[in-house]
Amino acid sequence: MGRMVLMLGVALLKESFVTAAGTLRIFFHDCFVQGCDASVLIASTATNKAEKDADDNLSLPGDGFDAVVRAKTALEKACPGIVSCADILSIATRDLVGLVGGPFWSVMKGRKDGRISLASNVPGNLPKPTMNVNQLTQIFQRNGFTQEEMIVLSGAHTVGFTHCSEFMNRIYNYSKTSSIDPTMNQTYAMQLRLACPNVNLDPTVVVFNDAVTPKKFDNVFFGNLERGEGVLASDQILWTDTRTRGIVNKLAANQSTFFSSWVEAMQKLSLVGVKTGKEGEVRKHCNAVN
């Protein structure tokens, strides 16, 4: 099973290197709402608005969903009714992160797919780019994570991108005294303005979360925060706030430290709210319950 998912991952990455970031983000959004049960993959129906269509999930990239759908299609042909979409999402996330330079971690199997997916369950359960350290910490603590694990998992932003709308308030009209967020490197802010003009902005325009090594999973993201080059306010605050700055500095200084901490945190994340036995099912199609 793992080899098949990996081979599909290689093919998908050749088509779009952001597939890894997209799948990773989908996995996180799935696990923090009702647990790691692939409920975020379920499509809405005429009578139910699913998680996928909640406001906080509308920006989830299609590449990530496609990675799971392709893997499920292939696995159903080889061993129908055996491998859950939840397991596929967990394995695909691990393999795709590895393909862009990240560390390997073991993934426990046997998750069942959830039967419930409600958009109304999403609000309040996912971090927002405007949150401060206290708010971020609270969301992660509800899922059993320490503040340090929260910062480690934020390292997912070493790959992927962000839409301009998520940070426009940081580079234009920030306050009465400063047009740019003073915690942002001013030169970097001007570069972001070039990509995201304040007039006639194309809503599809995105910028890399890590402009230095955008196609590589590494610890450079944390070094960016030290220089005031975090795109999202919720990322930059991790260094600006003196309570969490030391952890950011530690992860920026040593990639091996980041990788080992990442492996532990991801293994823990993959077990959040897992459903087994009669609590769930193995879907035939990831976008619909049986």
Phi and psi in degrees as a GROMACS rama.xvg file:
@    title "Ramachandran Plot"
@    xaxis  label "Phi"
@    yaxis  label "Psi"
@TYPE xy
-59.183  -41.7468  GLY-2
-64.6619  -38.2875  ARG-3
-65.8274  -43.4296  MET-4
-62.7087  -41.0271  VAL-5
-63.3025  -44.2796  LEU-6
-62.9377  -39.5993  MET-7
-66.4684  -35.7611  LEU-8
-62.7174  -41.512  GLY-9
-60.4165  -44.7954  VAL-10
-63.3438  -41.4388  ALA-11
-68.2525  -37.8482  LEU-12
-66.2415  -30.3972  LEU-13
-66.7581  -28.2794  LYS-14
-82.3445  -36.6382  GLU-15
-158.737  116.17  SER-16
-71.6216  -11.2878  PHE-17
-82.5075  -0.458927  VAL-18
-57.3746  -40.9284  THR-19
-60.8565  -48.1841  ALA-20
-63.6016  -40.1505  ALA-21
-65.0856  -44.2237  GLY-22
-66.5579  -39.8879  THR-23
-60.9631  -42.647  LEU-24
-67.8451  -40.8024  ARG-25
-61.7706  -43.0234  ILE-26
-59.5385  -45.5445  PHE-27
-63.0796  -46.4585  PHE-28
-63.6202  -32.3148  HIS-29
-68.1678  -49.7045  ASP-30
-66.9325  -31.0399  CYS-31
-84.4946  -1.82191  PHE-32
-125.771  101.859  VAL-33
69.8237  12.186  GLN-34
89.4588  174.424  GLY-35
-79.6781  79.4035  CYS-36
-128.407  14.1084  ASP-37
60.4184  22.1255  ALA-38
-69.033  -21.3171  SER-39
-71.7469  -14.7559  VAL-40
-85.5356  -15.9726  LEU-41
-71.1277  133.759  ILE-42
-83.0132  151.565  ALA-43
-69.6215  156.224  SER-44
-124.343  -179.406  THR-45
-63.3388  -23.9956  ALA-46
-111.413  -0.610752  THR-47
-146.497  124.898  ASN-48
-91.076  112.697  LYS-49
-85.2642  168.908  ALA-50
-51.2226  -40.4947  GLU-51
-54.9297  -29.814  LYS-52
-101.573  10.5253  ASP-53
-67.9321  150.596  ALA-54
-53.1396  -41.2026  ASP-55
-69.8383  -13.1964  ASP-56
-110.492  -1.218  ASN-57
-64.6371  -23.6731  LEU-58
-91.4062  2.76181  SER-59
-62.4813  128.852  LEU-60
-74.1049  142.66  PRO-61
-64.4718  -27.0219  GLY-62
-57.9223  -40.205  ASP-63
-67.2177  -43.67  GLY-64
-62.3945  -40.3879  PHE-65
-62.7988  -36.6609  ASP-66
-59.8432  -42.779  ALA-67
-71.7963  -41.7686  VAL-68
-60.8021  -44.2522  VAL-69
-64.9739  -41.9526  ARG-70
-64.4955  -42.2047  ALA-71
-63.293  -42.7285  LYS-72
-59.8879  -44.3823  THR-73
-67.1946  -41.4182  ALA-74
-70.3966  -34.7555  LEU-75
-64.9842  -31.1631  GLU-76
-71.8436  -36.5941  LYS-77
-81.7521  -41.7088  ALA-78
-148.834  79.9113  CYS-79
-60.504  137.461  PRO-80
73.9185  13.6574  GLY-81
-104.974  -47.7534  ILE-82
-99.3739  124.069  VAL-83
-76.8282  158.685  SER-84
-66.7788  -31.557  CYS-85
-64.5644  -42.3809  ALA-86
-66.3329  -40.9352  ASP-87
-61.7544  -44.4655  ILE-88
-61.7399  -40.6777  LEU-89
-66.3328  -44.5353  SER-90
-69.4256  -43.8328  ILE-91
-61.0121  -38.5073  ALA-92
-61.4409  -48.5105  THR-93
-59.2094  -47.355  ARG-94
-68.5446  -40.5389  ASP-95
-69.1611  -37.1544  LEU-96
-61.8229  -40.1171  VAL-97
-64.0183  -35.7429  GLY-98
-69.1591  -18.3158  LEU-99
-106.847  19.8606  VAL-100
105.163  -1.07004  GLY-101
-80.6115  171.877  GLY-102
-79.6285  160.904  PRO-103
-90.328  145.145  PHE-104
-142.637  151.101  TRP-105
-75.9961  143.457  SER-106
-120.519  119.977  VAL-107
-70.9955  143.641  MET-108
-106.926  167.886  LYS-109
109.932  7.21025  GLY-110
-66.9361  146.012  ARG-111
-103.766  154.641  LYS-112
-82.0605  139.048  ASP-113
-72.6826  154.041  GLY-114
-101.872  -6.98141  ARG-115
-118.268  133.11  ILE-116
-144.604  107.608  SER-117
-125.203  128.07  LEU-118
-60.2769  -30.2776  ALA-119
-67.9265  -14.5598  SER-120
-84.4561  -9.20895  ASN-121
-80.8456  -47.2862  VAL-122
-54.0828  132.65  PRO-123
89.0887  -6.37827  GLY-124
-108.079  -5.605  ASN-125
-122.18  146.205  LEU-126
-64.2823  148.721  PRO-127
-117.442  151.387  LYS-128
-65.4282  -11.2392  PRO-129
-99.0467  0.320084  THR-130
-74.6311  148.567  MET-131
-92.6969  179.704  ASN-132
-61.4828  -40.8227  VAL-133
-61.8786  -43.902  ASN-134
-67.4546  -41.9874  GLN-135
-63.7354  -45.5964  LEU-136
-59.7592  -40.4663  THR-137
-62.1734  -43.7143  GLN-138
-63.0943  -42.8651  ILE-139
-71.1772  -37.5915  PHE-140
-62.9225  -33.6349  GLN-141
-61.8833  -24.1902  ARG-142
-102.853  12.4306  ASN-143
88.7494  16.0194  GLY-144
-104.523  144.228  PHE-145
-78.9881  168.934  THR-146
-63.3597  -37.9728  GLN-147
-65.9792  -40.5662  GLU-148
-63.7869  -35.4674  GLU-149
-59.748  -44.9834  MET-150
-67.3612  -39.9073  ILE-151
-59.6532  -45.8011  VAL-152
-68.1809  -24.9039  LEU-153
-65.604  -17.581  SER-154
-62.9932  -9.1891  GLY-155
-58.4523  -24.2277  ALA-156
-76.2756  7.48875  HIS-157
-71.5115  -15.6905  THR-158
-127.55  160.938  VAL-159
98.0789  -172.042  GLY-160
-145.174  169.838  PHE-161
-135.262  138.979  THR-162
-71.3464  145.648  HIS-163
-53.8655  -36.6914  CYS-164
-58.799  -22.1448  SER-165
-77.215  -13.917  GLU-166
-139.933  9.93957  PHE-167
-56.4355  -35.3559  MET-168
-66.6936  -15.0494  ASN-169
-87.0303  -21.3478  ARG-170
-114.172  -5.67882  ILE-171
-137.158  131.151  TYR-172
49.8303  46.5857  ASN-173
-62.6133  -45.4563  TYR-174
-154.323  178.727  SER-175
-67.8259  -24.7908  LYS-176
-104.023  -14.4549  THR-177
-148.072  124.655  SER-178
-73.5473  -24.2312  SER-179
-115.229  140.751  ILE-180
-52.865  118.672  ASP-181
-63.3932  -15.726  PRO-182
-83.3536  -6.27006  THR-183
-97.183  138.528  MET-184
-56.7246  122.615  ASN-185
-64.3015  -37.4868  GLN-186
-64.4698  -41.7614  THR-187
-63.5426  -40.2293  TYR-188
-60.7566  -39.4884  ALA-189
-66.7345  -34.4541  MET-190
-66.2159  -39.1375  GLN-191
-66.5898  -33.0742  LEU-192
-63.5128  -33.94  ARG-193
-64.9396  -38.0689  LEU-194
-77.786  -30.6798  ALA-195
-126.131  78.5635  CYS-196
-65.2242  149.664  PRO-197
-78.4562  -11.1704  ASN-198
-121.119  135.764  VAL-199
54.4916  44.9408  ASN-200
-70.3176  129.334  LEU-201
-76.4757  116.871  ASP-202
-63.5068  -13.593  PRO-203
-89.1312  -7.60749  THR-204
-68.5868  137.152  VAL-205
-132.512  161.327  VAL-206
-127.517  154.151  VAL-207
-69.9678  140.712  PHE-208
-66.0019  -32.4022  ASN-209
-124.038  102.091  ASP-210
-75.5116  -13.065  ALA-211
-83.0634  -52.864  VAL-212
-130.434  66.7828  THR-213
-65.2454  -21.5208  PRO-214
-101.744  8.39639  LYS-215
-127.207  134.245  LYS-216
-84.0204  109.673  PHE-217
-152.844  -169.574  ASP-218
-97.556  9.37232  ASN-219
-60.3544  -31.1895  VAL-220
-50.6835  -42.628  PHE-221
-70.6349  -34.3253  PHE-222
-65.3051  -34.6851  GLY-223
-60.7374  -40.7207  ASN-224
-63.1846  -37.1577  LEU-225
-62.3457  -28.7255  GLU-226
-95.8158  6.49564  ARG-227
75.6417  26.8425  GLY-228
-112.144  34.3951  GLU-229
-84.7298  129.43  GLY-230
-69.9774  -49.1217  VAL-231
-87.8547  140.414  LEU-232
-60.3088  -35.2135  ALA-233
-70.1071  -19.3829  SER-234
-84.7778  -49.0476  ASP-235
-61.6529  -32.612  GLN-236
-63.5291  -22.5272  ILE-237
-65.1811  -27.5524  LEU-238
-95.8374  -35.6389  TRP-239
-63.7303  -40.4176  THR-240
-74.1665  120.366  ASP-241
-65.0415  -19.1919  THR-242
-70.9679  -26.1279  ARG-243
-114.926  -6.48377  THR-244
-58.6358  -40.9011  ARG-245
-59.7449  -37.4224  GLY-246
-69.5032  -41.6893  ILE-247
-59.6672  -45.7442  VAL-248
-60.9141  -40.3965  ASN-249
-63.788  -43.1689  LYS-250
-72.0725  -31.8383  LEU-251
-70.3478  -30.0288  ALA-252
-80.0982  -22.7212  ALA-253
-146.238  109.477  ASN-254
-66.1031  -33.7092  GLN-255
-63.3093  -37.9391  SER-256
-63.7853  -44.4253  THR-257
-61.1871  -47.188  PHE-258
-63.0467  -44.2695  PHE-259
-65.9816  -38.4506  SER-260
-69.248  -37.0829  SER-261
-62.1471  -45.4404  TRP-262
-57.9066  -46.7616  VAL-263
-63.7392  -42.2249  GLU-264
-68.6388  -38.3736  ALA-265
-71.2365  -36.0881  MET-266
-63.2632  -38.563  GLN-267
-68.0381  -43.0641  LYS-268
-61.055  -39.977  LEU-269
-67.47  -9.41473  SER-270
-106.011  1.16482  LEU-271
-67.1334  122.086  VAL-272
57.7663  28.6693  GLY-273
-63.1044  138.943  VAL-274
-104.165  137.593  LYS-275
-133.781  166.936  THR-276
56.0359  -132.628  GLY-277
-78.7474  0.0273667  LYS-278
-70.0623  -18.7429  GLU-279
-150.809  -158.154  GLY-280
-149.614  174.964  GLU-281
-107.8  105.787  VAL-282
-67.3345  145.68  ARG-283
-75.6627  -36.4649  LYS-284
-129.437  132.418  HIS-285
-66.7192  -20.5529  CYS-286
-93.4429  6.15092  ASN-287
-153.408  143.793  ALA-288
-71.2358  158.887  VAL-289
